[in-house]
Amino acid sequence: MTSLTFYGGVGEIGGNKVLLEDGDARIWLDMGSTFDFGSEYFVEYLTPRERFGLRDYFALGLLPRLPGLYAADWLESAGLPHEAPRFSAAFISHIHFDHTNHLRFLDAAIPVHLGIGTKIILDSWEITTRGMDLLAHDYRTFRTGGSIDVDGVEVEPIHVDHSAPAAYGFLCTRPPGPSPTPGTCANMDRTRK
Ligand SMILES: [Zn+2]
C-alpha cells in the first residue's frame, strides 16, 4: 500500500515536504522551508539557538520529530540520540529554498537526488551567497529522460516549466505496472515565484 504524508506544502505556497512510502521505499519529495518559517516566535536577530541543534525547532513544533531523518550534529547538540537513517532518499524538484532549505537538517547518509542544473546552481550559491549552506550530502544528479530505482519504486523526473531552470515533477511507479496509488506525484508548486 502506498501512502503520502504531507509535512508541508498544504494550504500554503512552498514549504513542500512530502513523504511517499511504498513497501520498503520511504522517499521524500522536496525538503523545503515555508516562507514564514518560525515567524510566530522569531524576528530579526531573534533566531533559533543553533548551538542547541534542533532543540528549539522541536520544542516549538517547527520540525517533525521523526527518527532516522536528522543529522547527528543537529541531534547531539540538542542532547538527543542519533539513529541510523530510516529513509531511502530525498528528491528535490528545483532550487527554490521553499523546496530545498531543510536539506541542511537531513542526515548526510540519505541520498539526495536533484537535476544536474539544480546542483550547478546550488554549488554556485553556496560559494557566492553568505549564509547559504545546505551542508554536505550524498548528492546524485539526474537528467531529463532518466529514472531512478529507489527500493523498488521507480522515480522518473518530468521536466516542467517554472521560474527556476531544471525544475521537475516526479512520476513514481512500482514496476512492472503503475503503482495502485498515487501513480503520479506532482509536487511542484503551481505558482511562479
Ligand atoms: Zn519554485
py3Dmol code that shows the C-alpha trace and the ligand (Angstrom):
import py3Dmol

protein = """\
ATOM      1  CA  MET A   1       0.000   0.000   0.000  1.00  0.00           C
ATOM      2  CA  THR A   2       1.230   3.435  -0.906  1.00  0.00           C
ATOM      3  CA  SER A   3       0.921   6.355   1.450  1.00  0.00           C
ATOM      4  CA  LEU A   4       1.670  10.043   1.175  1.00  0.00           C
ATOM      5  CA  THR A   5       2.232  12.158   4.276  1.00  0.00           C
ATOM      6  CA  PHE A   6       2.445  15.899   3.906  1.00  0.00           C
ATOM      7  CA  TYR A   7       4.752  17.641   6.384  1.00  0.00           C
ATOM      8  CA  GLY A   8       4.485  20.916   4.497  1.00  0.00           C
ATOM      9  CA  GLY A   9       3.098  22.472   1.355  1.00  0.00           C
ATOM     10  CA  VAL A  10      -0.575  22.059   2.297  1.00  0.00           C
ATOM     11  CA  GLY A  11      -2.762  25.160   2.247  1.00  0.00           C
ATOM     12  CA  GLU A  12       0.259  27.312   1.505  1.00  0.00           C
ATOM     13  CA  ILE A  13       2.692  28.082  -1.274  1.00  0.00           C
ATOM     14  CA  GLY A  14       6.018  26.337  -0.769  1.00  0.00           C
ATOM     15  CA  GLY A  15       7.390  24.521   2.235  1.00  0.00           C
ATOM     16  CA  ASN A  16       6.955  21.288   0.306  1.00  0.00           C
ATOM     17  CA  LYS A  17       7.993  18.261   2.300  1.00  0.00           C
ATOM     18  CA  VAL A  18       6.130  15.102   1.284  1.00  0.00           C
ATOM     19  CA  LEU A  19       6.891  11.566   2.404  1.00  0.00           C
ATOM     20  CA  LEU A  20       5.988   8.780  -0.049  1.00  0.00           C
ATOM     21  CA  GLU A  21       6.007   5.266   1.428  1.00  0.00           C
ATOM     22  CA  ASP A  22       5.523   2.110  -0.616  1.00  0.00           C
ATOM     23  CA  GLY A  23       6.902  -1.220   0.577  1.00  0.00           C
ATOM     24  CA  ASP A  24      10.498  -0.691   1.630  1.00  0.00           C
ATOM     25  CA  ALA A  25      10.695   2.685  -0.086  1.00  0.00           C
ATOM     26  CA  ARG A  26      10.467   5.812   2.070  1.00  0.00           C
ATOM     27  CA  ILE A  27      11.060   8.724  -0.249  1.00  0.00           C
ATOM     28  CA  TRP A  28      10.969  12.442   0.488  1.00  0.00           C
ATOM     29  CA  LEU A  29       9.687  14.687  -2.261  1.00  0.00           C
ATOM     30  CA  ASP A  30      11.353  18.020  -1.523  1.00  0.00           C
ATOM     31  CA  MET A  31      12.721  19.224   1.787  1.00  0.00           C
ATOM     32  CA  GLY A  32      11.666  22.848   1.825  1.00  0.00           C
ATOM     33  CA  SER A  33      11.130  25.596   4.351  1.00  0.00           C
ATOM     34  CA  THR A  34       7.931  27.620   4.481  1.00  0.00           C
ATOM     35  CA  PHE A  35       8.290  31.296   3.625  1.00  0.00           C
ATOM     36  CA  ASP A  36       7.172  32.280   7.143  1.00  0.00           C
ATOM     37  CA  PHE A  37       9.085  29.516   8.917  1.00  0.00           C
ATOM     38  CA  GLY A  38       9.285  30.304  12.649  1.00  0.00           C
ATOM     39  CA  SER A  39       7.800  33.780  12.265  1.00  0.00           C
ATOM     40  CA  GLU A  40       5.409  33.158  15.175  1.00  0.00           C
ATOM     41  CA  TYR A  41       8.416  33.063  17.506  1.00  0.00           C
ATOM     42  CA  PHE A  42      11.380  34.724  15.836  1.00  0.00           C
ATOM     43  CA  VAL A  43      12.100  38.085  14.295  1.00  0.00           C
ATOM     44  CA  GLU A  44      15.257  39.782  13.035  1.00  0.00           C
ATOM     45  CA  TYR A  45      18.126  38.910  15.422  1.00  0.00           C
ATOM     46  CA  LEU A  46      15.936  36.580  17.480  1.00  0.00           C
ATOM     47  CA  THR A  47      16.503  33.197  15.842  1.00  0.00           C
ATOM     48  CA  PRO A  48      16.560  29.540  16.919  1.00  0.00           C
ATOM     49  CA  ARG A  49      19.599  28.827  19.089  1.00  0.00           C
ATOM     50  CA  GLU A  50      21.505  26.630  16.683  1.00  0.00           C
ATOM     51  CA  ARG A  51      24.167  25.861  19.310  1.00  0.00           C
ATOM     52  CA  PHE A  52      21.422  23.696  20.790  1.00  0.00           C
ATOM     53  CA  GLY A  53      20.857  21.921  17.495  1.00  0.00           C
ATOM     54  CA  LEU A  54      17.224  21.021  16.908  1.00  0.00           C
ATOM     55  CA  ARG A  55      16.094  21.721  20.492  1.00  0.00           C
ATOM     56  CA  ASP A  56      14.223  24.950  19.722  1.00  0.00           C
ATOM     57  CA  TYR A  57      12.871  23.600  16.454  1.00  0.00           C
ATOM     58  CA  PHE A  58      11.355  20.582  18.213  1.00  0.00           C
ATOM     59  CA  ALA A  59      10.185  22.460  21.328  1.00  0.00           C
ATOM     60  CA  LEU A  60       8.243  24.921  19.172  1.00  0.00           C
ATOM     61  CA  GLY A  61       6.869  22.264  16.834  1.00  0.00           C
ATOM     62  CA  LEU A  62       8.670  23.706  13.820  1.00  0.00           C
ATOM     63  CA  LEU A  63      10.065  20.358  12.655  1.00  0.00           C
ATOM     64  CA  PRO A  64       8.556  16.866  12.928  1.00  0.00           C
ATOM     65  CA  ARG A  65      10.277  14.527  15.395  1.00  0.00           C
ATOM     66  CA  LEU A  66      10.983  11.695  13.008  1.00  0.00           C
ATOM     67  CA  PRO A  67      13.610   9.086  13.915  1.00  0.00           C
ATOM     68  CA  GLY A  68      16.284   8.409  11.345  1.00  0.00           C
ATOM     69  CA  LEU A  69      15.861  11.693   9.483  1.00  0.00           C
ATOM     70  CA  TYR A  70      18.198  14.226  11.012  1.00  0.00           C
ATOM     71  CA  ALA A  71      21.968  14.574  11.051  1.00  0.00           C
ATOM     72  CA  ALA A  72      23.937  13.584  14.150  1.00  0.00           C
ATOM     73  CA  ASP A  73      25.310  17.090  14.803  1.00  0.00           C
ATOM     74  CA  TRP A  74      21.834  18.628  14.968  1.00  0.00           C
ATOM     75  CA  LEU A  75      20.543  15.934  17.339  1.00  0.00           C
ATOM     76  CA  GLU A  76      23.548  15.587  19.608  1.00  0.00           C
ATOM     77  CA  SER A  77      23.736  19.366  20.119  1.00  0.00           C
ATOM     78  CA  ALA A  78      20.159  19.117  21.357  1.00  0.00           C
ATOM     79  CA  GLY A  79      21.074  16.264  23.714  1.00  0.00           C
ATOM     80  CA  LEU A  80      19.156  13.758  21.615  1.00  0.00           C
ATOM     81  CA  PRO A  81      20.382  10.397  20.329  1.00  0.00           C
ATOM     82  CA  HIS A  82      21.184   9.951  16.658  1.00  0.00           C
ATOM     83  CA  GLU A  83      19.672   6.982  14.847  1.00  0.00           C
ATOM     84  CA  ALA A  84      20.709   5.411  11.570  1.00  0.00           C
ATOM     85  CA  PRO A  85      18.758   6.761   8.585  1.00  0.00           C
ATOM     86  CA  ARG A  86      15.314   5.254   8.083  1.00  0.00           C
ATOM     87  CA  PHE A  87      14.654   6.903   4.727  1.00  0.00           C
ATOM     88  CA  SER A  88      15.570   5.760   1.225  1.00  0.00           C
ATOM     89  CA  ALA A  89      16.218   9.078  -0.475  1.00  0.00           C
ATOM     90  CA  ALA A  90      15.112  12.649  -0.982  1.00  0.00           C
ATOM     91  CA  PHE A  91      14.201  14.072  -4.394  1.00  0.00           C
ATOM     92  CA  ILE A  92      14.467  17.815  -4.940  1.00  0.00           C
ATOM     93  CA  SER A  93      12.163  19.304  -7.556  1.00  0.00           C
ATOM     94  CA  HIS A  94      14.054  22.579  -8.033  1.00  0.00           C
ATOM     95  CA  ILE A  95      16.409  25.055  -6.420  1.00  0.00           C
ATOM     96  CA  HIS A  96      13.999  27.442  -4.674  1.00  0.00           C
ATOM     97  CA  PHE A  97      14.581  27.448  -0.909  1.00  0.00           C
ATOM     98  CA  ASP A  98      10.965  26.557  -0.118  1.00  0.00           C
ATOM     99  CA  HIS A  99      11.850  23.182  -1.678  1.00  0.00           C
ATOM    100  CA  THR A 100      15.456  22.796  -0.513  1.00  0.00           C
ATOM    101  CA  ASN A 101      16.279  24.699   2.661  1.00  0.00           C
ATOM    102  CA  HIS A 102      15.676  21.948   5.208  1.00  0.00           C
ATOM    103  CA  LEU A 103      18.172  19.695   3.487  1.00  0.00           C
ATOM    104  CA  ARG A 104      20.591  21.256   5.965  1.00  0.00           C
ATOM    105  CA  PHE A 105      18.979  19.195   8.732  1.00  0.00           C
ATOM    106  CA  LEU A 106      18.994  15.936   6.775  1.00  0.00           C
ATOM    107  CA  ASP A 107      21.278  13.053   7.688  1.00  0.00           C
ATOM    108  CA  ALA A 108      24.132  13.168   5.187  1.00  0.00           C
ATOM    109  CA  ALA A 109      23.843   9.420   4.563  1.00  0.00           C
ATOM    110  CA  ILE A 110      20.421   9.799   2.927  1.00  0.00           C
ATOM    111  CA  PRO A 111      20.909  10.133  -0.864  1.00  0.00           C
ATOM    112  CA  VAL A 112      19.643  13.399  -2.334  1.00  0.00           C
ATOM    113  CA  HIS A 113      18.574  13.281  -5.999  1.00  0.00           C
ATOM    114  CA  LEU A 114      18.301  16.502  -7.980  1.00  0.00           C
ATOM    115  CA  GLY A 115      18.609  17.741 -11.530  1.00  0.00           C
ATOM    116  CA  ILE A 116      22.126  18.440 -12.679  1.00  0.00           C
ATOM    117  CA  GLY A 117      21.102  22.038 -13.379  1.00  0.00           C
ATOM    118  CA  THR A 118      19.849  22.409  -9.821  1.00  0.00           C
ATOM    119  CA  LYS A 119      23.136  21.041  -8.480  1.00  0.00           C
ATOM    120  CA  ILE A 120      25.121  23.540 -10.551  1.00  0.00           C
ATOM    121  CA  ILE A 121      23.029  26.430  -9.194  1.00  0.00           C
ATOM    122  CA  LEU A 122      23.311  25.110  -5.639  1.00  0.00           C
ATOM    123  CA  ASP A 123      27.093  24.838  -5.883  1.00  0.00           C
ATOM    124  CA  SER A 124      27.280  28.405  -7.120  1.00  0.00           C
ATOM    125  CA  TRP A 125      25.000  29.773  -4.409  1.00  0.00           C
ATOM    126  CA  GLU A 126      26.901  28.007  -1.650  1.00  0.00           C
ATOM    127  CA  ILE A 127      30.111  29.643  -2.839  1.00  0.00           C
ATOM    128  CA  THR A 128      28.797  33.119  -3.535  1.00  0.00           C
ATOM    129  CA  THR A 129      25.950  33.682  -1.040  1.00  0.00           C
ATOM    130  CA  ARG A 130      26.625  34.438   2.624  1.00  0.00           C
ATOM    131  CA  GLY A 131      24.709  32.087   4.926  1.00  0.00           C
ATOM    132  CA  MET A 132      23.714  29.722   2.112  1.00  0.00           C
ATOM    133  CA  ASP A 133      24.943  26.281   3.127  1.00  0.00           C
ATOM    134  CA  LEU A 134      22.839  23.133   2.974  1.00  0.00           C
ATOM    135  CA  LEU A 135      25.834  21.160   4.304  1.00  0.00           C
ATOM    136  CA  ALA A 136      27.337  18.029   2.785  1.00  0.00           C
ATOM    137  CA  HIS A 137      25.108  15.347   1.293  1.00  0.00           C
ATOM    138  CA  ASP A 138      25.231  12.302  -0.898  1.00  0.00           C
ATOM    139  CA  TYR A 139      24.077  14.256  -3.956  1.00  0.00           C
ATOM    140  CA  ARG A 140      23.108  12.266  -7.045  1.00  0.00           C
ATOM    141  CA  THR A 141      22.175  14.150 -10.195  1.00  0.00           C
ATOM    142  CA  PHE A 142      19.695  13.192 -12.891  1.00  0.00           C
ATOM    143  CA  ARG A 143      18.790  14.465 -16.348  1.00  0.00           C
ATOM    144  CA  THR A 144      15.538  14.508 -18.271  1.00  0.00           C
ATOM    145  CA  GLY A 145      14.822  11.059 -19.664  1.00  0.00           C
ATOM    146  CA  GLY A 146      16.418   9.159 -16.825  1.00  0.00           C
ATOM    147  CA  SER A 147      14.777   7.268 -13.998  1.00  0.00           C
ATOM    148  CA  ILE A 148      15.959   6.133 -10.589  1.00  0.00           C
ATOM    149  CA  ASP A 149      15.041   2.931  -8.771  1.00  0.00           C
ATOM    150  CA  VAL A 150      14.636   3.558  -5.065  1.00  0.00           C
ATOM    151  CA  ASP A 151      13.934   0.418  -3.047  1.00  0.00           C
ATOM    152  CA  GLY A 152      11.544  -0.885  -5.717  1.00  0.00           C
ATOM    153  CA  VAL A 153       9.880   2.406  -6.648  1.00  0.00           C
ATOM    154  CA  GLU A 154      10.879   3.894  -9.993  1.00  0.00           C
ATOM    155  CA  VAL A 155      11.056   7.667  -9.906  1.00  0.00           C
ATOM    156  CA  GLU A 156      11.013   9.412 -13.270  1.00  0.00           C
ATOM    157  CA  PRO A 157      11.796  13.139 -13.239  1.00  0.00           C
ATOM    158  CA  ILE A 158       9.482  15.059 -15.559  1.00  0.00           C
ATOM    159  CA  HIS A 159      10.835  18.426 -16.657  1.00  0.00           C
ATOM    160  CA  VAL A 160       8.283  21.203 -16.069  1.00  0.00           C
ATOM    161  CA  ASP A 161       8.098  24.904 -16.715  1.00  0.00           C
ATOM    162  CA  HIS A 162       8.834  27.084 -13.701  1.00  0.00           C
ATOM    163  CA  SER A 163      10.591  30.304 -12.741  1.00  0.00           C
ATOM    164  CA  ALA A 164      13.721  28.299 -11.902  1.00  0.00           C
ATOM    165  CA  PRO A 165      15.562  26.218 -14.508  1.00  0.00           C
ATOM    166  CA  ALA A 166      15.929  22.459 -14.096  1.00  0.00           C
ATOM    167  CA  ALA A 167      12.530  22.114 -12.391  1.00  0.00           C
ATOM    168  CA  TYR A 168      10.872  18.714 -12.224  1.00  0.00           C
ATOM    169  CA  GLY A 169       7.797  16.871 -11.116  1.00  0.00           C
ATOM    170  CA  PHE A 170       8.182  13.181 -10.323  1.00  0.00           C
ATOM    171  CA  LEU A 171       6.301  10.217 -11.773  1.00  0.00           C
ATOM    172  CA  CYS A 172       6.528   7.393  -9.248  1.00  0.00           C
ATOM    173  CA  THR A 173       5.642   3.839 -10.214  1.00  0.00           C
ATOM    174  CA  ARG A 174       6.300   0.334  -8.994  1.00  0.00           C
ATOM    175  CA  PRO A 175       7.390  -1.799 -11.954  1.00  0.00           C
ATOM    176  CA  PRO A 176       6.220  -3.640 -13.942  1.00  0.00           C
ATOM    177  CA  GLY A 177       2.927  -1.726 -13.773  1.00  0.00           C
ATOM    178  CA  PRO A 178       1.831   1.534 -12.281  1.00  0.00           C
ATOM    179  CA  SER A 179       1.533   1.649  -8.525  1.00  0.00           C
ATOM    180  CA  PRO A 180      -2.135   1.493  -7.427  1.00  0.00           C
ATOM    181  CA  THR A 181      -1.680   4.869  -5.807  1.00  0.00           C
ATOM    182  CA  PRO A 182      -0.510   7.543  -6.074  1.00  0.00           C
ATOM    183  CA  GLY A 183       0.746   6.935  -9.648  1.00  0.00           C
ATOM    184  CA  THR A 184       1.661  10.494 -10.323  1.00  0.00           C
ATOM    185  CA  CYS A 185       3.430  12.510  -7.696  1.00  0.00           C
ATOM    186  CA  ALA A 186       3.099  16.083  -8.813  1.00  0.00           C
ATOM    187  CA  ASN A 187       4.718  18.034  -6.037  1.00  0.00           C
ATOM    188  CA  MET A 188       5.656  21.136  -7.933  1.00  0.00           C
ATOM    189  CA  ASP A 189       4.198  24.362  -6.706  1.00  0.00           C
ATOM    190  CA  ARG A 190       1.839  25.716  -9.311  1.00  0.00           C
ATOM    191  CA  THR A 191       2.677  29.352  -8.924  1.00  0.00           C
ATOM    192  CA  ARG A 192       5.620  31.262 -10.236  1.00  0.00           C
ATOM    193  CA  LYS A 193       7.836  32.885  -7.683  1.00  0.00           C
TER     194      LYS A 193
END
"""
ligand_1 = """\
1
ZN
Zn 9.684 27.424 -7.056
"""
view = py3Dmol.view(width=600, height=400)
view.addModel(protein, "pdb")
view.setStyle({"model": 0}, {"cartoon": {"style": "trace"}})
view.addModel(ligand_1, "xyz")
view.setStyle({"model": 1}, {"stick": {}})
view.zoomTo()
view.show()
